[in-house]
Amino acid sequence: MNNEIDIIINKINSLLLKNSLPAEQRCILVGCILLSLTINNESGVNEIIANCNKILDEKIICEYKRNIVLKEVIKINKINNNSNLIADLFIILNENLMLFKGRDVIGLIYNKFMRTISSDQKVGLVLTPTHITELFCDLVDLNKNDVVFDPCCGTGGFLISSLHHTNNCVGFELRNDMFALATIQMLLLHNDSIYHGSCFDENLKDIIKKEKPTVSFLNPPYQSGNTEEQLEFIENSLECLVKGGRCVAICQMSTALNTKGLKVKERMLKKHTLKAVLSMPNDLFHPVGVVTVILIFEAHKPHDSSIKSFFGYFKDDGFEKRKNKGRVDVKNQWQDIKQKWLNTYRNKESIAGLSVTKEVTYKDEWVAEAYMETDYSKLTEEDFIKTIKEYVAFDFLYGKDK
């Protein structure tokens, strides 16, 4: 089935390459056509907006949310009213979906299509890789009783992965285009749980607290020099969780260093426990050059600096960069690597070159690199050169004089 889906996506992308629509608008357009086809595969282009409106209405989406999504759809429709793009996309999707003979794959097609779009460095749409959104679920042993909250859900990647484990998912998104994308994605998966607005809005926070979320997953907005803001997103999420809730966030490396955001870290550790920090592959978000870490907290349990936190040096996930495909698990190593990471984390093992445990306070660095032992027996000249390059890049981005 994956090959069949790839063929459909390749046909869609071939059409879109001839068009200059921004990535977000391409995704909304394709999503709306798919949404329309879920209720009537005999309708034509002119009925797409009407069908979307009908679905949004039937799914009991409030008028305010419905209007935001429809404005994005209408905006794209007006841009393309002198072209055959929409008609051609409609024909391709309609004809090819019929080949699946009723199998519910529309949501899968859409999610895979969006990730194909995001792998192109020219489009500027950056999504958290699927294997990482799935890793988040494993790190907290997500189960059917959990309520998952994403305060800045973007296109809904974390929520989509969470739906494999629980139906209780809620997301907030401020940007209109991202909100429309997330809403369409969730509707294609038979779920409506996205709120429009800022996660710092007290009214929205009251709504999510009533849901009693047990888990928060997030990838806060990255900007140059916004280390403190990223930490505040995590702090805000922790406040919304029930006692003992688990919060997992992927942020820029600067959030784990001891040079910025110390006031926020001090506040956080007075109320919450830092369980672990995992250093991620340097090119995880290729083609965007950002070095990231995953931070794991336990909510409403003050941090005890006499108890060791876990630090993983998880720099090799087995993925390799491929032209026009982004990072790919070419050698099928990810599942074995992930299991090793999870076992090491769950057992709090200290393994040379991979992990270490350490007592830390808000003043300390929260990265494995600061405390980990090196297994020199496995070092090669290539490793030395790679490390020097990584250090130069790291120093340029996060040097103390920045």
C-alpha positions, 0 to 999 in steps of 0.5 A: 500500500505504501508504494501506491500512496507514493505514486499518488503523492508523486503525481500531486507533487508533479502538478504542484511543481508547476505552481508557485503557491507557498507550502502551507497553501498547497497543503491546505488545498490538497487537504480540502480536496481530500476532505471534500472527497470523504463525503462525495467523490462524484462532486466537482471542483465547484463543490469543494468549498461547499463540501468542506463547509458541510463537513465542518458543520457536521463535525460540530466545529464552532462557527469561529473555527469553521470561518478560519478554515474556510477563509484559508480555503477561499483564499487559495481558491481565488488565487487559482481561479484562472488555472486548472490546478484545482481541477487537475488535483481533484481528478488525480485524487478522486481517480486514485482513491477509488483504487483503494476500494474503501480502505480508510487511507485518506488521512495517511495520504495527507500526512505523508504528502505534507511530510514530502512537501516539508522535506524540500528546503525551498518551501520553508515548512518545517515539521517534527520528523514522524519518528521523533513524534512517535518517540515522544509517545514511547518516552512517556509510555503513552496509553489509552487513558492519557490525555495529550496536550500540545500547546503549539501544535502546528500541523498536528504531528504530535497529536497524530502520533498520539492518536495511535495510543489514545483518543484524548488529544487537544491542541492549540494553534495561533497561526491561521494557516497552521490551525487550518492544516491541523484541523483538516488533518484531525478531521481526516482522522475523525477527530476535532480537538484543535483550538485557535489561539495562544496557549498563554491565553488564560481562558484557553488554559482554563479549558485545557485544565478542565480536560485534566491533561496527563501528557504535554508534547511540544515543539515551541517556536524557534527564533534566534535568541528566544531561549527564554521564550522556549522555556516559558512555553514548557513552563506554561505547559507544565502548569496545565498538567495534572500532578505527576503529568509528563511533559516532553519538549524538543527545543534548541540546544541553547535551552539546555545550557547554563548561559540563558534562561536561568530565571525561568529554569529556577522557577521551573525546578521549584515546581517541577522535576527535570527527568532527562535531556536527550541530545538529538542528531545535529541535522534532525531538522534538515534542511533547517540547521538547528541543533536540538535537545529533548527535555523531559519533565514531571509536573508539580513535583519539585526538582530534587537536586540530590537525585540524578537526572538522565542525559542521553547523547542520542546523536545517531538515529540511523537516518541519512540525508538523501537528495529531494527526500530529506533524512531517510532510514536507508539501512532500516536501523531506527527501530533497533536504535530507538529500542536501545535509547528507550532501554537506556533511558528507562533503566537510567544506564550510564554507557560510555559515549551514549549516556550519563546520570548526574545531579543538576540544579538550574545553574548547571548545563543540562546536556550529556556532553558536559558530563559523559565519559568517552569510549576512546577505543572506538574513536577514529580520525573521521570521528575527530574531524566530525567533532571539530566541525560540530564544535565550530558550528556549535560555538558559532551558534551558541558561543557565550558572547552571542 
